[in-house]
Amino acid sequence: MIKLDDLELPYELLWIDEFSWTGVSASAQYSLQGMMHVQKSKVSSGQGRPITLNSVDAWITRADIETLYAKAADVETENMVLTLHDGRTFNVIFRQWEPPVIEATPIKKMANPETDEEYIVSIKLVTV
C-alpha cells in the first residue's frame, strides 16, 4: 500500500519519473570569447525531486480523488509524508506550478458518479 499522510493509495501506482532526476543543478553560459562555462552544484537533501504517481492497472475511488483535491486546494496544507510500498518515505508537496497536479479519468463515464466509482489517476508531487 502507498500512503500520502493518512490516505491509502493503490499499491500498483507507478512512480514514472523516478530516474529522471539526478540531484545536480547546472547552468551553462558562453563567454565573450565563445568558451562555454558550466557551473554545477548538488541539490541539498534531495529537495526538488519530482514524484509523479500514475495508475495504469490501479484504480482509485472518487472519494479518494476528492480527498486529494481537497489537500491540493488547501493553501494551509503543509509538507505531507509519502510512504511507498517498499517502505521509502519522502516529505512532499503538490507541484502547484505544473497544473494540473491531479488528473483523474473515470473508468466508466456517468452523469452522477457515486463516491465508490473508480478512476485512473496521475498525481504530481515534489520532495521538500
Stockholm file with secondary structure:
# STOCKHOLM 1.0

chainA/1-128         MIKLDDLELPYELLWIDEFSWTGVSASAQYSLQGMMHVQKSKVSSGQGRPITLNSVDAWITRADIETLYAKAADVETENMVLTLHDGRTFNVIFRQWEPPVIEATPIKKMANPETDEEYIVSIKLVTV
#=GR chainA/1-128 SS CEEETTEEECTTCEETTTTSCCSEEEEEEECTTSCEEEEEEECGGGTTCEEEEECSSCCEEHHHHHHHHHHHHCTTCCCEEEECTTSCEEEEEECTTSSCSEEEEESSCCSSCCTTCEEEEEEEEEEC
#=GC SS_cons         CEEETTEEECTTCEETTTTSCCSEEEEEEECTTSCEEEEEEECGGGTTCEEEEECSSCCEEHHHHHHHHHHHHCTTCCCEEEECTTSCEEEEEECTTSSCSEEEEESSCCSSCCTTCEEEEEEEEEEC
//
